[in-house]
């Protein structure tokens, strides 16, 4: 959330130190160090519906006078529906008549649209507002029961009072967990840890037994999603293990900003590169095992110009315009949702088997097979390499590699959906001869579609 990101920027140096360790086993598997000549994609495929269902976005529905307040009906609700994002992250507060009525009314509007929430409950170390755990049952009712995740504090400032604040955060987290398990036993709510920034993690007290999800804010900065540098996703996850133990992880804030004139330590990328990176980020996080990935944020909270990162994170601009990244995320979700979302094709009762192999140099090639509800198999492929030069703050030209595609079913063609830097997707047929043909893989996402 934007009021706490100043502490994130101050902690970037600590982030580099905390994340400079080796790759995790999962991410190492997805980033081969040497080329492999053949790669089979016919193991148990991921479910496209599950991928779509894990994508979320941050909103700020309680702050009066903001774009989220003034344009909730005219911009925020329509954008959430247009994107078809199902998961929403929002801070919650003690219900108070005349004060929180608007917030919970808006959350119920989203519940009626089928949306689910991760709710942030700040602890007493927060200088603005605290959410007492005892309020959770009433908050759950006011949200229409649509809470999937209860989070501890958003980026608690442990360093602000190293003696007092770690204990306040720990006590609050324990009370959250006890309240959810005692007072909401049938809700299936997962309790997530506070989202400690890297510079504060060393002060955090162990939360094993009080959390089912470690809560990450792995902003890559100017790095590409698959980076092995300071912004490496695996490093953020590993840094939280001493606090949370070996639990699953969620990403409750991530993304890129485009404030190219900033002097901040949180470096930018240009909008075309952000549009190139964001579909890759969502797929990479999913394949790395993240149970949720919430993009920051739906609409830029401020309009303070090209030097202010907080004015340039939104999928929508501060003025409400669609960015190229907005279009790229929308098209990714639509492709993986398939025609069932529009009621044009029922799900298949029994999916046909498939045998797909790619052959050639797979260095930096990312991807895995997904099956949609209509039986279609999707194979997203991309090169996990940087497209941005941080020294010159300019885009690098897309790079490309050719692989041989072998379809064991013997199709004579597949469809390649090619994402570009404007957020558009071009569908083109790829001819196969006896099930074999050549495909182009780029650092711009390509999704191959194999008919059911």
C-alpha positions, 0 to 999 in steps of 0.5 A, spaced: 500 500 500 502 506 497 503 510 504 508 504 506 512 504 500 517 509 502 520 504 507 520 499 501 525 504 497 529 505 503 530 497 504 532 496 497 539 495 499 537 490 504 533 487 499 540 485 495 543 482 500 537 478 503 536 475 496 543 474 493 543 467 495 542 461 491 536 459 486 531 455 490 529 448 487 523 450 484 526 456 480 532 452 478 528 447 475 524 452 471 531 456 469 536 451 466 543 453 466 545 449 460 541 448 454 537 441 453 535 439 446 528 436 447 523 438 452 516 434 453 510 438 455 505 432 456 506 431 463 500 433 467 498 440 465 496 445 469 489 448 469 488 454 466 482 456 470 486 455 477 492 460 474 486 465 472 483 464 479 490 466 482 491 473 479 489 479 483 489 486 484 490 491 489 485 497 491 484 502 496 476 503 497 476 506 503 480 512 502 476 518 501 477 523 495 482 518 492 480 516 485 478 509 488 473 513 492 471 518 486 470 514 480 468 507 484 462 506 480 464 509 473 471 506 473 474 501 478 468 497 478 468 497 470 475 495 470 475 489 475 469 486 471 473 488 464 479 485 466 475 479 469 480 479 475 477 475 481 481 476 487 481 483 490 486 485 496 483 491 500 485 493 507 479 492 512 478 496 519 473 496 525 466 497 523 464 504 525 457 506 523 457 512 518 465 511 517 466 504 514 459 503 511 462 506 504 468 501 504 463 495 506 458 497 501 463 497 496 466 490 498 459 487 498 458 490 491 464 486 489 462 480 492 456 480 488 460 480 482 463 473 484 470 477 487 474 474 493 478 478 498 485 478 501 484 483 507 489 486 510 489 487 518 494 492 520 497 491 527 498 496 533 505 498 530 501 502 524 501 509 525 495 510 521 490 505 523 489 498 527 485 492 525 483 489 532 482 481 531 476 481 534 473 485 529 474 479 524 467 476 524 463 482 523 468 484 517 467 477 514 459 478 515 459 485 512 463 482 506 458 477 504 463 472 507 467 473 501 474 473 504 479 467 502 485 470 506 486 474 512 493 478 512 497 480 518 500 488 518 502 491 511 509 492 511 510 493 519 515 498 520 519 494 525 525 498 525 521 504 527 521 501 534 526 495 534 524 493 541 516 494 541 514 493 534 516 486 533 512 484 539 506 488 537 506 484 530 507 477 533 501 478 538 497 481 533 498 475 528 497 470 533 490 473 535 488 474 528 490 466 527 486 464 533 480 469 532 479 466 525 480 458 527 475 459 533 470 464 530 470 463 523 471 455 523 467 453 517 470 459 513 476 455 510 480 462 510 488 462 510 491 466 515 497 470 511 503 473 515 505 480 515 508 483 509 515 484 512 519 488 507 526 485 507 530 490 511 525 488 517 525 481 516 531 479 521 527 483 527 521 479 526 519 473 531 517 466 528 510 465 526 510 458 525 503 455 528 500 462 526 500 463 519 499 458 513 502 463 508 508 467 507 506 474 505 511 477 499 512 483 496 517 481 491 518 488 486 523 486 481 524 494 480 528 494 473 529 487 473 525 482 468 521 477 472 525 471 472 531 475 474 537 471 478 539 478 481 537 482 487 529 482 485 529 474 484 523 471 487 526 465 490 530 470 494 524 473 497 521 466 499 527 464 502 528 470 506 521 469 510 522 461 511 525 463 518 519 467 520 514 462 517 517 456 516 515 451 510 508 454 508 506 456 501 507 463 499 503 469 496 505 475 493 500 481 495 504 486 492 508 486 485 509 490 479 513 495 475 512 503 475 514 507 469 516 514 472 522 514 468 524 521 471 524 518 478 531 519 483 528 513 487 532 507 488 526 503 486 528 504 478 523 504 473 521 501 466 518 504 460 510 502 459 512 498 453 517 493 457 512 493 463 507 490 458 512 485 455 514 483 462 507 483 466 504 477 463 511 473 464 511 475 471 504 472 472 506 466 469 512 465 472 509 466 479 504 461 478 509 456 476 514 458 482 508 455 486 505 462 488 498 461 491 496 468 489 499 474 485 496 481 487 498 486 482 500 493 485 495 497 483 489 497 479 489 505 478 495 509 479 493 513 486 496 519 484 498 524 478 504 527 481 508 527 474 514 522 471 518 523 477 513 520 482 513 512 482 506 512 486 503 515 480 505 510 475 504 503 478 496 503 476 494 498 470 489 504 469 493 511 469 491 516 474 486 519 469 483 512 468 486 511 461 488 504 459 495 502 459 498 497 455 499 493 461 492 493 462 491 490 455 496 485 456 493 482 463 486 483 460 488 479 454 492 474 458 486 472 462 481 472 456 486 467 453 486 462 459 479 463 461 477 461 454 470 461 451 467 458 457 467 465 460 462 468 455 458 462 455 460 459 448 462 452 449 461 448 455 467 444 459 469 437 456 467 431 460 474 428 458 480 431 455 483 428 450 491 426 451 496 430 448 504 429 446 508 435 445 515 436 445 520 442 443 527 441 440 533 445 440 536 450 445 532 451 451 537 456 455 532 461 458 526 458 455 520 458 460 513 455 460 509 449 461 502 446 458 495 448 461 489 445 459 483 450 459 476 447 461 474 446 454 479 441 453 484 446 449 491 445 451 495 452 451 503 452 451 506 459 453 513 460 451 518 465 452 525 467 453 526 469 461 531 475 459 531 482 460 528 487 455 530 493 459 537 497 459 537 500 466 543 504 465 540 508 459 533 507 461 531 504 454 528 498 451 532 492 448 530 490 442 526 483 442 530 477 442 528 471 438 530 463 438 527 458 433 525 451 436 522 445 433 515 443 435 513 436 435 506 434 436 504 427 437 497 427 435 499 429 428 496 436 427 497 440 421 497 446 424 496 450 431 495 457 433 500 462 436 498 467 440 503 473 440 503 478 445 506 485 443 509 491 447 502 495 446 498 490 450 495 487 443 495 479 441 496 477 434 493 470 433 497 466 427 497 459 424 503 455 425 503 450 419 505 443 421 508 437 417 506 431 420 505 434 426 512 437 426 514 445 424 518 450 427 516 455 432 519 462 434 520 463 441 521 471 444 522 475 450 515 477 448 510 471 450 507 466 445 502 462 447 501 456 443 494 453 442 492 446 441 485 444 439 481 439 443 
